[in-house]
Amino acid sequence: MKITLLEDEYALRKNLTDFFTFHAYEVEPFGEGNDMLNTCRFNSDIYILDINVPGANGFEVTDWIVRNDPEKPIIFMTAYTDIESITHAYHLGCSDYLKKPFDLMELLLRVQKLLSSAHDDEIHITPLHTFNLASKQLFQEGKMVSLTKNQRNILYILTKYRNTLITYDMFLEYIWENKFIKFNTIASHIREIRHTVTGLDIRNIRGEGYLLKV
């Protein structure tokens, strides 16, 4: 498991790097926000960020992560204790917020909990494709695939109930809240998904619905 760490205080950054390395994590540490944005490969399992760092601050880095690596959890560790900062952090998309000073074991426990939850949400639907149920995002070889909201909702219900027939009525209830939609509309969305993403085994059960074979 890989952690990307953003902390400008050298002693704390080194302590955290040594601590997580001892606990068998790979750590990519940064002391400055712009350096992280310019150098980081953004292939981590989790991000741990301070807010008040030189260059791009933790909020700005988080905004970039959420747009480019949205399925990965983010923990803020910061001296900012005001409710405005905490609220802003969660609105940006952070997963947890830890106030300094803190016990390293507490941070480790939070990392373990978030990583466990994140991987529970990741469903491998082909050797190359993963669908994240929490973010409703499809990934091909680790890269997010651009899909419309309806396409992502269709893949969500197909993935959540994979290997099970999803009827026309089930699509209507979940995605369109029982509004009348022609069956051809659903078929059109699925054709577009197949055109955008090759290799998904979405099967048409004639006159009944669809299932995703995994």
Buried (B, 14 or more C-beta within 10 A) or exposed (E): BBBBBBBBBEEBBEEBBEBBEEBEBEBBBBBBBBBBBEEBEBEBBBBBBBBEBEBBBBBBBBEBBBEEBBBBBBBBBBEBEEEEBBEBBEEBBBBBBBEEEEEBEEBBEBBEEBBEEBEEBBBEBBEBBBBBBEBBBBBBEEEBBEBEEBBBBBBBBBBBBBEEEBEBEBBBEBBBEEEEBEEEBBEEBBEBBEEBBEEBEBEEEEEEBBBBEB
